[in-house]
C-alpha cells in the first residue's frame, strides 16, 4: 500500500500541486493535523478535496475545534476513530 502522508499546511496550500505531482500514484492520504493556522475550518475543504482518496485526517494544535465537524462531513475524520484499509487498521487522536 502506497500512501501520501502530509502535515502542517497552516492554511498555505500553494505547494500542494507540486507535492501531489512528486508523490505520484497513491492509494490514499494521511493528514497529521494543522491543516489551518487557527482557522477557519472551511478553508481546509479545498485541500481535502484535492488530496487522493481516501483521506484520513486528524486535527492539529493549530486547527480550530470545528475542523472535526468538517472532517466528519467530508467522511475523512480519523480523530477518535479507526479505519481499516488494505489489511491495516489506522487509529487517530488529534
PDB file with one MODEL, atoms N, CA, C and O in Angstrom:
MODEL        1
ATOM      1  N   UNK A   1       0.847  -1.171   0.000  1.00  0.00           N
ATOM      2  CA  UNK A   1       0.000   0.000   0.000  1.00  0.00           C
ATOM      3  C   UNK A   1       0.898   1.242   0.000  1.00  0.00           C
ATOM      4  O   UNK A   1       1.830   1.354   0.797  1.00  0.00           O
ATOM      5  N   UNK A   2       0.599   2.158  -0.901  1.00  0.00           N
ATOM      6  CA  UNK A   2       1.378   3.394  -1.016  1.00  0.00           C
ATOM      7  C   UNK A   2       0.471   4.569  -0.631  1.00  0.00           C
ATOM      8  O   UNK A   2      -0.519   4.847  -1.308  1.00  0.00           O
ATOM      9  N   UNK A   3       0.822   5.255   0.465  1.00  0.00           N
ATOM     10  CA  UNK A   3       0.020   6.367   0.968  1.00  0.00           C
ATOM     11  C   UNK A   3       0.850   7.648   0.975  1.00  0.00           C
ATOM     12  O   UNK A   3       2.070   7.615   1.136  1.00  0.00           O
ATOM     13  N   UNK A   4       0.174   8.761   0.800  1.00  0.00           N
ATOM     14  CA  UNK A   4       0.785  10.075   0.948  1.00  0.00           C
ATOM     15  C   UNK A   4       0.509  10.545   2.365  1.00  0.00           C
ATOM     16  O   UNK A   4      -0.644  10.554   2.797  1.00  0.00           O
ATOM     17  N   UNK A   5       1.544  10.934   3.095  1.00  0.00           N
ATOM     18  CA  UNK A   5       1.379  11.474   4.445  1.00  0.00           C
ATOM     19  C   UNK A   5       1.793  12.944   4.426  1.00  0.00           C
ATOM     20  O   UNK A   5       2.901  13.285   4.012  1.00  0.00           O
ATOM     21  N   UNK A   6       0.885  13.808   4.881  1.00  0.00           N
ATOM     22  CA  UNK A   6       1.142  15.241   4.902  1.00  0.00           C
ATOM     23  C   UNK A   6       0.751  15.810   6.259  1.00  0.00           C
ATOM     24  O   UNK A   6      -0.042  15.226   6.997  1.00  0.00           O
ATOM     25  N   UNK A   7       1.330  16.971   6.566  1.00  0.00           N
ATOM     26  CA  UNK A   7       1.022  17.650   7.819  1.00  0.00           C
ATOM     27  C   UNK A   7       1.451  19.108   7.727  1.00  0.00           C
ATOM     28  O   UNK A   7       2.235  19.487   6.857  1.00  0.00           O
ATOM     29  N   UNK A   8       0.936  19.899   8.619  1.00  0.00           N
ATOM     30  CA  UNK A   8       1.380  21.283   8.838  1.00  0.00           C
ATOM     31  C   UNK A   8       1.284  22.188   7.620  1.00  0.00           C
ATOM     32  O   UNK A   8       2.243  22.879   7.278  1.00  0.00           O
ATOM     33  N   UNK A   9       0.127  22.186   6.967  1.00  0.00           N
ATOM     34  CA  UNK A   9      -0.094  23.146   5.879  1.00  0.00           C
ATOM     35  C   UNK A   9      -0.238  24.568   6.425  1.00  0.00           C
ATOM     36  O   UNK A   9       0.180  25.526   5.775  1.00  0.00           O
ATOM     37  N   UNK A  10      -0.821  24.707   7.603  1.00  0.00           N
ATOM     38  CA  UNK A  10      -1.035  26.019   8.225  1.00  0.00           C
ATOM     39  C   UNK A  10      -1.684  27.002   7.249  1.00  0.00           C
ATOM     40  O   UNK A  10      -1.260  28.152   7.141  1.00  0.00           O
ATOM     41  N   UNK A  11      -2.722  26.534   6.536  1.00  0.00           N
ATOM     42  CA  UNK A  11      -3.520  27.323   5.585  1.00  0.00           C
ATOM     43  C   UNK A  11      -2.754  27.752   4.341  1.00  0.00           C
ATOM     44  O   UNK A  11      -3.252  28.582   3.581  1.00  0.00           O
ATOM     45  N   UNK A  12      -1.580  27.224   4.112  1.00  0.00           N
ATOM     46  CA  UNK A  12      -0.780  27.544   2.922  1.00  0.00           C
ATOM     47  C   UNK A  12      -0.770  26.319   2.011  1.00  0.00           C
ATOM     48  O   UNK A  12       0.017  25.394   2.215  1.00  0.00           O
ATOM     49  N   UNK A  13      -1.646  26.315   1.005  1.00  0.00           N
ATOM     50  CA  UNK A  13      -1.824  25.143   0.160  1.00  0.00           C
ATOM     51  C   UNK A  13      -1.169  25.296  -1.215  1.00  0.00           C
ATOM     52  O   UNK A  13      -1.384  24.457  -2.090  1.00  0.00           O
ATOM     53  N   UNK A  14      -0.389  26.332  -1.415  1.00  0.00           N
ATOM     54  CA  UNK A  14       0.202  26.606  -2.719  1.00  0.00           C
ATOM     55  C   UNK A  14       1.148  25.529  -3.225  1.00  0.00           C
ATOM     56  O   UNK A  14       1.293  25.355  -4.435  1.00  0.00           O
ATOM     57  N   UNK A  15       1.787  24.812  -2.329  1.00  0.00           N
ATOM     58  CA  UNK A  15       2.730  23.764  -2.741  1.00  0.00           C
ATOM     59  C   UNK A  15       2.062  22.404  -2.932  1.00  0.00           C
ATOM     60  O   UNK A  15       2.716  21.438  -3.322  1.00  0.00           O
ATOM     61  N   UNK A  16       0.761  22.330  -2.658  1.00  0.00           N
ATOM     62  CA  UNK A  16       0.062  21.055  -2.753  1.00  0.00           C
ATOM     63  C   UNK A  16       0.124  20.442  -4.153  1.00  0.00           C
ATOM     64  O   UNK A  16       0.371  19.240  -4.253  1.00  0.00           O
ATOM     65  N   UNK A  17      -0.086  21.196  -5.246  1.00  0.00           N
ATOM     66  CA  UNK A  17       0.023  20.573  -6.573  1.00  0.00           C
ATOM     67  C   UNK A  17       1.392  19.940  -6.827  1.00  0.00           C
ATOM     68  O   UNK A  17       1.472  18.860  -7.411  1.00  0.00           O
ATOM     69  N   UNK A  18       2.453  20.593  -6.400  1.00  0.00           N
ATOM     70  CA  UNK A  18       3.798  20.034  -6.566  1.00  0.00           C
ATOM     71  C   UNK A  18       4.007  18.784  -5.733  1.00  0.00           C
ATOM     72  O   UNK A  18       4.654  17.836  -6.178  1.00  0.00           O
ATOM     73  N   UNK A  19       3.461  18.781  -4.525  1.00  0.00           N
ATOM     74  CA  UNK A  19       3.562  17.611  -3.649  1.00  0.00           C
ATOM     75  C   UNK A  19       2.847  16.422  -4.295  1.00  0.00           C
ATOM     76  O   UNK A  19       3.369  15.307  -4.314  1.00  0.00           O
ATOM     77  N   UNK A  20       1.649  16.677  -4.821  1.00  0.00           N
ATOM     78  CA  UNK A  20       0.883  15.603  -5.447  1.00  0.00           C
ATOM     79  C   UNK A  20       1.594  15.060  -6.681  1.00  0.00           C
ATOM     80  O   UNK A  20       1.604  13.852  -6.918  1.00  0.00           O
ATOM     81  N   UNK A  21       2.184  15.952  -7.460  1.00  0.00           N
ATOM     82  CA  UNK A  21       2.909  15.517  -8.656  1.00  0.00           C
ATOM     83  C   UNK A  21       4.121  14.672  -8.276  1.00  0.00           C
ATOM     84  O   UNK A  21       4.365  13.623  -8.872  1.00  0.00           O
ATOM     85  N   UNK A  22       4.873  15.130  -7.288  1.00  0.00           N
ATOM     86  CA  UNK A  22       6.064  14.406  -6.857  1.00  0.00           C
ATOM     87  C   UNK A  22       5.712  13.057  -6.228  1.00  0.00           C
ATOM     88  O   UNK A  22       6.455  12.088  -6.378  1.00  0.00           O
ATOM     89  N   UNK A  23       4.585  12.996  -5.529  1.00  0.00           N
ATOM     90  CA  UNK A  23       4.170  11.753  -4.863  1.00  0.00           C
ATOM     91  C   UNK A  23       3.808  10.671  -5.872  1.00  0.00           C
ATOM     92  O   UNK A  23       4.034   9.487  -5.622  1.00  0.00           O
ATOM     93  N   UNK A  24       3.251  11.069  -7.004  1.00  0.00           N
ATOM     94  CA  UNK A  24       2.820  10.079  -7.984  1.00  0.00           C
ATOM     95  C   UNK A  24       1.574   9.355  -7.503  1.00  0.00           C
ATOM     96  O   UNK A  24       0.880   9.836  -6.607  1.00  0.00           O
ATOM     97  N   UNK A  25       1.285   8.195  -8.096  1.00  0.00           N
ATOM     98  CA  UNK A  25       0.065   7.475  -7.732  1.00  0.00           C
ATOM     99  C   UNK A  25       0.126   6.935  -6.298  1.00  0.00           C
ATOM    100  O   UNK A  25       1.097   6.284  -5.913  1.00  0.00           O
ATOM    101  N   UNK A  26      -0.899   7.207  -5.534  1.00  0.00           N
ATOM    102  CA  UNK A  26      -1.019   6.702  -4.163  1.00  0.00           C
ATOM    103  C   UNK A  26      -2.420   6.145  -3.973  1.00  0.00           C
ATOM    104  O   UNK A  26      -3.329   6.423  -4.756  1.00  0.00           O
ATOM    105  N   UNK A  27      -2.577   5.357  -2.925  1.00  0.00           N
ATOM    106  CA  UNK A  27      -3.860   4.712  -2.645  1.00  0.00           C
ATOM    107  C   UNK A  27      -4.656   5.431  -1.562  1.00  0.00           C
ATOM    108  O   UNK A  27      -5.686   4.927  -1.113  1.00  0.00           O
ATOM    109  N   UNK A  28      -4.192   6.597  -1.140  1.00  0.00           N
ATOM    110  CA  UNK A  28      -4.883   7.368  -0.113  1.00  0.00           C
ATOM    111  C   UNK A  28      -3.935   8.354   0.530  1.00  0.00           C
ATOM    112  O   UNK A  28      -2.746   8.393   0.215  1.00  0.00           O
ATOM    113  N   UNK A  29      -4.485   9.161   1.447  1.00  0.00           N
ATOM    114  CA  UNK A  29      -3.712  10.211   2.099  1.00  0.00           C
ATOM    115  C   UNK A  29      -3.955  10.195   3.597  1.00  0.00           C
ATOM    116  O   UNK A  29      -5.086  10.031   4.054  1.00  0.00           O
ATOM    117  N   UNK A  30      -2.886  10.365   4.352  1.00  0.00           N
ATOM    118  CA  UNK A  30      -2.954  10.541   5.806  1.00  0.00           C
ATOM    119  C   UNK A  30      -2.591  11.990   6.109  1.00  0.00           C
ATOM    120  O   UNK A  30      -1.558  12.481   5.655  1.00  0.00           O
ATOM    121  N   UNK A  31      -3.437  12.672   6.874  1.00  0.00           N
ATOM    122  CA  UNK A  31      -3.185  14.064   7.247  1.00  0.00           C
ATOM    123  C   UNK A  31      -3.003  14.109   8.762  1.00  0.00           C
ATOM    124  O   UNK A  31      -3.917  13.771   9.514  1.00  0.00           O
ATOM    125  N   UNK A  32      -1.814  14.529   9.203  1.00  0.00           N
ATOM    126  CA  UNK A  32      -1.472  14.516  10.622  1.00  0.00           C
ATOM    127  C   UNK A  32      -1.656  15.880  11.282  1.00  0.00           C
ATOM    128  O   UNK A  32      -0.913  16.235  12.198  1.00  0.00           O
ATOM    129  N   UNK A  33      -2.644  16.644  10.819  1.00  0.00           N
ATOM    130  CA  UNK A  33      -3.016  17.864  11.513  1.00  0.00           C
ATOM    131  C   UNK A  33      -2.436  19.143  10.959  1.00  0.00           C
ATOM    132  O   UNK A  33      -1.626  19.146  10.032  1.00  0.00           O
ATOM    133  N   UNK A  34      -2.883  20.240  11.567  1.00  0.00           N
ATOM    134  CA  UNK A  34      -2.505  21.604  11.213  1.00  0.00           C
ATOM    135  C   UNK A  34      -2.786  21.926   9.752  1.00  0.00           C
ATOM    136  O   UNK A  34      -1.939  22.460   9.036  1.00  0.00           O
ATOM    137  N   UNK A  35      -3.994  21.587   9.333  1.00  0.00           N
ATOM    138  CA  UNK A  35      -4.463  21.999   8.009  1.00  0.00           C
ATOM    139  C   UNK A  35      -4.625  23.514   7.951  1.00  0.00           C
ATOM    140  O   UNK A  35      -4.435  24.117   6.895  1.00  0.00           O
ATOM    141  N   UNK A  36      -4.976  24.137   9.085  1.00  0.00           N
ATOM    142  CA  UNK A  36      -5.183  25.581   9.127  1.00  0.00           C
ATOM    143  C   UNK A  36      -4.216  26.232  10.115  1.00  0.00           C
ATOM    144  O   UNK A  36      -3.488  25.554  10.840  1.00  0.00           O
ATOM    145  N   UNK A  37      -4.230  27.543  10.121  1.00  0.00           N
ATOM    146  CA  UNK A  37      -3.473  28.316  11.107  1.00  0.00           C
ATOM    147  C   UNK A  37      -4.510  29.006  11.991  1.00  0.00           C
ATOM    148  O   UNK A  37      -4.762  30.204  11.860  1.00  0.00           O
ATOM    149  N   UNK A  38      -5.104  28.226  12.889  1.00  0.00           N
ATOM    150  CA  UNK A  38      -6.139  28.676  13.814  1.00  0.00           C
ATOM    151  C   UNK A  38      -7.429  29.077  13.097  1.00  0.00           C
ATOM    152  O   UNK A  38      -8.158  29.957  13.556  1.00  0.00           O
ATOM    153  N   UNK A  39      -7.705  28.411  11.949  1.00  0.00           N
ATOM    154  CA  UNK A  39      -8.979  28.574  11.272  1.00  0.00           C
ATOM    155  C   UNK A  39      -8.898  29.488  10.071  1.00  0.00           C
ATOM    156  O   UNK A  39      -7.832  30.007   9.739  1.00  0.00           O
ATOM    157  N   UNK A  40     -10.029  29.680   9.425  1.00  0.00           N
ATOM    158  CA  UNK A  40     -11.285  28.967   9.646  1.00  0.00           C
ATOM    159  C   UNK A  40     -11.224  27.542   9.098  1.00  0.00           C
ATOM    160  O   UNK A  40     -10.470  27.248   8.170  1.00  0.00           O
ATOM    161  N   UNK A  41     -12.018  26.682   9.682  1.00  0.00           N
ATOM    162  CA  UNK A  41     -12.018  25.274   9.274  1.00  0.00           C
ATOM    163  C   UNK A  41     -12.401  25.117   7.811  1.00  0.00           C
ATOM    164  O   UNK A  41     -11.854  24.263   7.114  1.00  0.00           O
ATOM    165  N   UNK A  42     -13.340  25.940   7.338  1.00  0.00           N
ATOM    166  CA  UNK A  42     -13.815  25.825   5.957  1.00  0.00           C
ATOM    167  C   UNK A  42     -12.696  26.001   4.943  1.00  0.00           C
ATOM    168  O   UNK A  42     -12.792  25.499   3.823  1.00  0.00           O
ATOM    169  N   UNK A  43     -11.645  26.702   5.317  1.00  0.00           N
ATOM    170  CA  UNK A  43     -10.531  26.918   4.384  1.00  0.00           C
ATOM    171  C   UNK A  43      -9.850  25.601   4.013  1.00  0.00           C
ATOM    172  O   UNK A  43      -9.256  25.496   2.940  1.00  0.00           O
ATOM    173  N   UNK A  44      -9.930  24.600   4.883  1.00  0.00           N
ATOM    174  CA  UNK A  44      -9.276  23.315   4.647  1.00  0.00           C
ATOM    175  C   UNK A  44     -10.019  22.455   3.625  1.00  0.00           C
ATOM    176  O   UNK A  44      -9.463  21.476   3.128  1.00  0.00           O
ATOM    177  N   UNK A  45     -11.259  22.804   3.306  1.00  0.00           N
ATOM    178  CA  UNK A  45     -12.052  21.962   2.398  1.00  0.00           C
ATOM    179  C   UNK A  45     -11.401  21.801   1.032  1.00  0.00           C
ATOM    180  O   UNK A  45     -11.378  20.696   0.491  1.00  0.00           O
ATOM    181  N   UNK A  46     -10.880  22.862   0.473  1.00  0.00           N
ATOM    182  CA  UNK A  46     -10.248  22.779  -0.854  1.00  0.00           C
ATOM    183  C   UNK A  46      -9.059  21.822  -0.829  1.00  0.00           C
ATOM    184  O   UNK A  46      -8.859  21.060  -1.775  1.00  0.00           O
ATOM    185  N   UNK A  47      -8.275  21.856   0.235  1.00  0.00           N
ATOM    186  CA  UNK A  47      -7.134  20.939   0.347  1.00  0.00           C
ATOM    187  C   UNK A  47      -7.624  19.503   0.464  1.00  0.00           C
ATOM    188  O   UNK A  47      -7.084  18.611  -0.190  1.00  0.00           O
ATOM    189  N   UNK A  48      -8.638  19.269   1.286  1.00  0.00           N
ATOM    190  CA  UNK A  48      -9.175  17.916   1.436  1.00  0.00           C
ATOM    191  C   UNK A  48      -9.720  17.397   0.111  1.00  0.00           C
ATOM    192  O   UNK A  48      -9.560  16.219  -0.210  1.00  0.00           O
ATOM    193  N   UNK A  49     -10.362  18.273  -0.657  1.00  0.00           N
ATOM    194  CA  UNK A  49     -10.914  17.873  -1.957  1.00  0.00           C
ATOM    195  C   UNK A  49      -9.806  17.496  -2.947  1.00  0.00           C
ATOM    196  O   UNK A  49     -10.003  16.634  -3.804  1.00  0.00           O
ATOM    197  N   UNK A  50      -8.644  18.143  -2.828  1.00  0.00           N
ATOM    198  CA  UNK A  50      -7.548  17.917  -3.784  1.00  0.00           C
ATOM    199  C   UNK A  50      -6.715  16.679  -3.461  1.00  0.00           C
ATOM    200  O   UNK A  50      -6.017  16.161  -4.332  1.00  0.00           O
ATOM    201  N   UNK A  51      -6.781  16.202  -2.227  1.00  0.00           N
ATOM    202  CA  UNK A  51      -5.936  15.076  -1.816  1.00  0.00           C
ATOM    203  C   UNK A  51      -6.475  13.755  -2.345  1.00  0.00           C
ATOM    204  O   UNK A  51      -7.689  13.579  -2.446  1.00  0.00           O
ATOM    205  N   UNK A  52      -5.580  12.817  -2.687  1.00  0.00           N
ATOM    206  CA  UNK A  52      -6.013  11.495  -3.145  1.00  0.00           C
ATOM    207  C   UNK A  52      -6.842  10.781  -2.076  1.00  0.00           C
ATOM    208  O   UNK A  52      -6.498  10.779  -0.894  1.00  0.00           O
ATOM    209  N   UNK A  53      -7.931  10.181  -2.521  1.00  0.00           N
ATOM    210  CA  UNK A  53      -8.858   9.492  -1.623  1.00  0.00           C
ATOM    211  C   UNK A  53      -8.488   8.030  -1.485  1.00  0.00           C
ATOM    212  O   UNK A  53      -7.885   7.460  -2.394  1.00  0.00           O
ATOM    213  N   UNK A  54      -8.839   7.405  -0.359  1.00  0.00           N
ATOM    214  CA  UNK A  54      -9.466   8.011   0.796  1.00  0.00           C
ATOM    215  C   UNK A  54      -8.484   8.885   1.565  1.00  0.00           C
ATOM    216  O   UNK A  54      -7.274   8.659   1.543  1.00  0.00           O
ATOM    217  N   UNK A  55      -9.031   9.884   2.241  1.00  0.00           N
ATOM    218  CA  UNK A  55      -8.254  10.754   3.118  1.00  0.00           C
ATOM    219  C   UNK A  55      -8.622  10.399   4.548  1.00  0.00           C
ATOM    220  O   UNK A  55      -9.801  10.279   4.879  1.00  0.00           O
ATOM    221  N   UNK A  56      -7.619  10.232   5.395  1.00  0.00           N
ATOM    222  CA  UNK A  56      -7.812  10.014   6.826  1.00  0.00           C
ATOM    223  C   UNK A  56      -7.081  11.147   7.524  1.00  0.00           C
ATOM    224  O   UNK A  56      -5.877  11.317   7.331  1.00  0.00           O
ATOM    225  N   UNK A  57      -7.797  11.933   8.341  1.00  0.00           N
ATOM    226  CA  UNK A  57      -7.199  13.142   8.907  1.00  0.00           C
ATOM    227  C   UNK A  57      -7.547  13.313  10.379  1.00  0.00           C
ATOM    228  O   UNK A  57      -8.627  12.936  10.834  1.00  0.00           O
ATOM    229  N   UNK A  58      -6.609  13.885  11.101  1.00  0.00           N
ATOM    230  CA  UNK A  58      -6.814  14.311  12.479  1.00  0.00           C
ATOM    231  C   UNK A  58      -6.508  15.801  12.555  1.00  0.00           C
ATOM    232  O   UNK A  58      -5.706  16.307  11.770  1.00  0.00           O
ATOM    233  N   UNK A  59      -7.139  16.513  13.495  1.00  0.00           N
ATOM    234  CA  UNK A  59      -6.808  17.926  13.671  1.00  0.00           C
ATOM    235  C   UNK A  59      -5.479  18.065  14.411  1.00  0.00           C
ATOM    236  O   UNK A  59      -5.053  17.164  15.134  1.00  0.00           O
ATOM    237  N   UNK A  60      -4.844  19.206  14.214  1.00  0.00           N
ATOM    238  CA  UNK A  60      -3.605  19.512  14.924  1.00  0.00           C
ATOM    239  C   UNK A  60      -3.840  20.618  15.939  1.00  0.00           C
ATOM    240  O   UNK A  60      -4.958  21.115  16.080  1.00  0.00           O
ATOM    241  N   UNK A  61      -2.789  20.997  16.640  1.00  0.00           N
ATOM    242  CA  UNK A  61      -2.919  22.013  17.681  1.00  0.00           C
ATOM    243  C   UNK A  61      -3.220  23.405  17.120  1.00  0.00           C
ATOM    244  O   UNK A  61      -3.670  24.273  17.869  1.00  0.00           O
ATOM    245  N   UNK A  62      -2.988  23.643  15.837  1.00  0.00           N
ATOM    246  CA  UNK A  62      -3.295  24.945  15.225  1.00  0.00           C
ATOM    247  C   UNK A  62      -4.619  24.942  14.475  1.00  0.00           C
ATOM    248  O   UNK A  62      -4.953  25.925  13.813  1.00  0.00           O
ATOM    249  N   UNK A  63      -5.373  23.863  14.566  1.00  0.00           N
ATOM    250  CA  UNK A  63      -6.677  23.778  13.913  1.00  0.00           C
ATOM    251  C   UNK A  63      -7.778  24.139  14.902  1.00  0.00           C
ATOM    252  O   UNK A  63      -7.675  23.823  16.087  1.00  0.00           O
ATOM    253  N   UNK A  64      -8.844  24.806  14.419  1.00  0.00           N
ATOM    254  CA  UNK A  64      -9.961  25.100  15.314  1.00  0.00           C
ATOM    255  C   UNK A  64     -10.730  23.823  15.646  1.00  0.00           C
ATOM    256  O   UNK A  64     -10.685  22.847  14.897  1.00  0.00           O
ATOM    257  N   UNK A  65     -11.423  23.843  16.759  1.00  0.00           N
ATOM    258  CA  UNK A  65     -12.168  22.655  17.195  1.00  0.00           C
ATOM    259  C   UNK A  65     -13.203  22.206  16.165  1.00  0.00           C
ATOM    260  O   UNK A  65     -13.485  21.012  16.063  1.00  0.00           O
ATOM    261  N   UNK A  66     -13.776  23.145  15.394  1.00  0.00           N
ATOM    262  CA  UNK A  66     -14.795  22.757  14.424  1.00  0.00           C
ATOM    263  C   UNK A  66     -14.224  22.102  13.172  1.00  0.00           C
ATOM    264  O   UNK A  66     -14.982  21.724  12.279  1.00  0.00           O
ATOM    265  N   UNK A  67     -12.909  21.962  13.089  1.00  0.00           N
ATOM    266  CA  UNK A  67     -12.339  21.226  11.962  1.00  0.00           C
ATOM    267  C   UNK A  67     -12.834  19.779  11.977  1.00  0.00           C
ATOM    268  O   UNK A  67     -13.031  19.183  10.919  1.00  0.00           O
ATOM    269  N   UNK A  68     -13.036  19.215  13.160  1.00  0.00           N
ATOM    270  CA  UNK A  68     -13.529  17.840  13.257  1.00  0.00           C
ATOM    271  C   UNK A  68     -14.897  17.723  12.582  1.00  0.00           C
ATOM    272  O   UNK A  68     -15.189  16.708  11.949  1.00  0.00           O
ATOM    273  N   UNK A  69     -15.735  18.754  12.712  1.00  0.00           N
ATOM    274  CA  UNK A  69     -17.034  18.739  12.032  1.00  0.00           C
ATOM    275  C   UNK A  69     -16.848  18.679  10.515  1.00  0.00           C
ATOM    276  O   UNK A  69     -17.563  17.948   9.830  1.00  0.00           O
ATOM    277  N   UNK A  70     -15.895  19.442   9.995  1.00  0.00           N
ATOM    278  CA  UNK A  70     -15.611  19.403   8.557  1.00  0.00           C
ATOM    279  C   UNK A  70     -15.078  18.033   8.153  1.00  0.00           C
ATOM    280  O   UNK A  70     -15.484  17.487   7.127  1.00  0.00           O
ATOM    281  N   UNK A  71     -14.174  17.478   8.951  1.00  0.00           N
ATOM    282  CA  UNK A  71     -13.633  16.146   8.640  1.00  0.00           C
ATOM    283  C   UNK A  71     -14.745  15.107   8.626  1.00  0.00           C
ATOM    284  O   UNK A  71     -14.749  14.217   7.776  1.00  0.00           O
ATOM    285  N   UNK A  72     -15.680  15.210   9.551  1.00  0.00           N
ATOM    286  CA  UNK A  72     -16.824  14.284   9.563  1.00  0.00           C
ATOM    287  C   UNK A  72     -17.670  14.468   8.306  1.00  0.00           C
ATOM    288  O   UNK A  72     -18.056  13.489   7.667  1.00  0.00           O
ATOM    289  N   UNK A  73     -17.955  15.710   7.956  1.00  0.00           N
ATOM    290  CA  UNK A  73     -18.781  15.992   6.777  1.00  0.00           C
ATOM    291  C   UNK A  73     -18.120  15.505   5.492  1.00  0.00           C
ATOM    292  O   UNK A  73     -18.802  15.109   4.547  1.00  0.00           O
ATOM    293  N   UNK A  74     -16.795  15.535   5.461  1.00  0.00           N
ATOM    294  CA  UNK A  74     -16.043  15.093   4.284  1.00  0.00           C
ATOM    295  C   UNK A  74     -15.724  13.598   4.345  1.00  0.00           C
ATOM    296  O   UNK A  74     -15.031  13.077   3.471  1.00  0.00           O
ATOM    297  N   UNK A  75     -16.226  12.905   5.372  1.00  0.00           N
ATOM    298  CA  UNK A  75     -16.031  11.469   5.567  1.00  0.00           C
ATOM    299  C   UNK A  75     -14.551  11.090   5.620  1.00  0.00           C
ATOM    300  O   UNK A  75     -14.134  10.089   5.038  1.00  0.00           O
ATOM    301  N   UNK A  76     -13.761  11.908   6.330  1.00  0.00           N
ATOM    302  CA  UNK A  76     -12.326  11.605   6.447  1.00  0.00           C
ATOM    303  C   UNK A  76     -11.825  11.784   7.880  1.00  0.00           C
ATOM    304  O   UNK A  76     -10.620  11.898   8.101  1.00  0.00           O
ATOM    305  N   UNK A  77     -12.729  11.809   8.844  1.00  0.00           N
ATOM    306  CA  UNK A  77     -12.340  12.032  10.234  1.00  0.00           C
ATOM    307  C   UNK A  77     -11.710  10.779  10.843  1.00  0.00           C
ATOM    308  O   UNK A  77     -12.361   9.741  10.962  1.00  0.00           O
ATOM    309  N   UNK A  78     -10.454  10.887  11.221  1.00  0.00           N
ATOM    310  CA  UNK A  78      -9.781   9.791  11.923  1.00  0.00           C
ATOM    311  C   UNK A  78      -9.640  10.105  13.413  1.00  0.00           C
ATOM    312  O   UNK A  78      -9.208   9.247  14.183  1.00  0.00           O
ATOM    313  N   UNK A  79      -9.999  11.321  13.829  1.00  0.00           N
ATOM    314  CA  UNK A  79      -9.900  11.728  15.236  1.00  0.00           C
ATOM    315  C   UNK A  79     -10.843  10.883  16.090  1.00  0.00           C
ATOM    316  O   UNK A  79     -12.048  10.840  15.844  1.00  0.00           O
ATOM    317  N   UNK A  80     -10.281  10.212  17.096  1.00  0.00           N
ATOM    318  CA  UNK A  80     -11.042   9.317  17.977  1.00  0.00           C
ATOM    319  C   UNK A  80     -11.832   8.291  17.174  1.00  0.00           C
ATOM    320  O   UNK A  80     -12.974   7.965  17.497  1.00  0.00           O
ATOM    321  N   UNK A  81     -11.197   7.796  16.126  1.00  0.00           N
ATOM    322  CA  UNK A  81     -11.866   6.896  15.208  1.00  0.00           C
ATOM    323  C   UNK A  81     -10.866   5.857  14.716  1.00  0.00           C
ATOM    324  O   UNK A  81      -9.670   5.962  14.988  1.00  0.00           O
ATOM    325  N   UNK A  82     -11.352   4.868  14.000  1.00  0.00           N
ATOM    326  CA  UNK A  82     -10.466   3.898  13.359  1.00  0.00           C
ATOM    327  C   UNK A  82     -10.995   3.594  11.970  1.00  0.00           C
ATOM    328  O   UNK A  82     -12.185   3.739  11.689  1.00  0.00           O
ATOM    329  N   UNK A  83     -10.089   3.172  11.113  1.00  0.00           N
ATOM    330  CA  UNK A  83     -10.422   2.872   9.724  1.00  0.00           C
ATOM    331  C   UNK A  83      -9.510   1.757   9.268  1.00  0.00           C
ATOM    332  O   UNK A  83      -8.310   1.787   9.539  1.00  0.00           O
ATOM    333  N   UNK A  84     -10.059   0.777   8.581  1.00  0.00           N
ATOM    334  CA  UNK A  84      -9.271  -0.347   8.078  1.00  0.00           C
ATOM    335  C   UNK A  84      -9.137  -0.221   6.573  1.00  0.00           C
ATOM    336  O   UNK A  84     -10.127  -0.045   5.862  1.00  0.00           O
ATOM    337  N   UNK A  85      -7.901  -0.314   6.091  1.00  0.00           N
ATOM    338  CA  UNK A  85      -7.630  -0.208   4.660  1.00  0.00           C
ATOM    339  C   UNK A  85      -6.483  -1.144   4.320  1.00  0.00           C
ATOM    340  O   UNK A  85      -5.423  -1.102   4.944  1.00  0.00           O
ATOM    341  N   UNK A  86      -6.707  -1.987   3.325  1.00  0.00           N
ATOM    342  CA  UNK A  86      -5.649  -2.883   2.875  1.00  0.00           C
ATOM    343  C   UNK A  86      -5.076  -3.764   3.967  1.00  0.00           C
ATOM    344  O   UNK A  86      -3.877  -4.040   3.970  1.00  0.00           O
ATOM    345  N   UNK A  87      -5.905  -4.209   4.889  1.00  0.00           N
ATOM    346  CA  UNK A  87      -5.446  -5.073   5.958  1.00  0.00           C
ATOM    347  C   UNK A  87      -4.737  -4.335   7.099  1.00  0.00           C
ATOM    348  O   UNK A  87      -4.211  -4.972   8.011  1.00  0.00           O
ATOM    349  N   UNK A  88      -4.721  -3.011   7.055  1.00  0.00           N
ATOM    350  CA  UNK A  88      -4.081  -2.199   8.100  1.00  0.00           C
ATOM    351  C   UNK A  88      -5.150  -1.361   8.788  1.00  0.00           C
ATOM    352  O   UNK A  88      -5.990  -0.746   8.132  1.00  0.00           O
ATOM    353  N   UNK A  89      -5.110  -1.345  10.111  1.00  0.00           N
ATOM    354  CA  UNK A  89      -6.045  -0.519  10.887  1.00  0.00           C
ATOM    355  C   UNK A  89      -5.332   0.765  11.297  1.00  0.00           C
ATOM    356  O   UNK A  89      -4.247   0.733  11.878  1.00  0.00           O
ATOM    357  N   UNK A  90      -5.962   1.893  10.984  1.00  0.00           N
ATOM    358  CA  UNK A  90      -5.453   3.205  11.347  1.00  0.00           C
ATOM    359  C   UNK A  90      -6.299   3.749  12.497  1.00  0.00           C
ATOM    360  O   UNK A  90      -7.529   3.712  12.440  1.00  0.00           O
ATOM    361  N   UNK A  91      -5.633   4.258  13.546  1.00  0.00           N
ATOM    362  CA  UNK A  91      -6.289   4.872  14.693  1.00  0.00           C
ATOM    363  C   UNK A  91      -5.816   6.305  14.787  1.00  0.00           C
ATOM    364  O   UNK A  91      -4.652   6.595  14.511  1.00  0.00           O
ATOM    365  N   UNK A  92      -6.710   7.210  15.176  1.00  0.00           N
ATOM    366  CA  UNK A  92      -6.304   8.613  15.226  1.00  0.00           C
ATOM    367  C   UNK A  92      -6.750   9.331  16.477  1.00  0.00           C
ATOM    368  O   UNK A  92      -7.863   9.153  16.970  1.00  0.00           O
ATOM    369  N   UNK A  93      -5.833  10.157  16.978  1.00  0.00           N
ATOM    370  CA  UNK A  93      -6.121  11.093  18.066  1.00  0.00           C
ATOM    371  C   UNK A  93      -5.481  12.411  17.665  1.00  0.00           C
ATOM    372  O   UNK A  93      -4.264  12.495  17.497  1.00  0.00           O
ATOM    373  N   UNK A  94      -6.308  13.438  17.513  1.00  0.00           N
ATOM    374  CA  UNK A  94      -5.786  14.744  17.127  1.00  0.00           C
ATOM    375  C   UNK A  94      -5.562  15.622  18.333  1.00  0.00           C
ATOM    376  O   UNK A  94      -5.123  16.764  18.192  1.00  0.00           O
TER     377      UNK A  94
ENDMDL
END
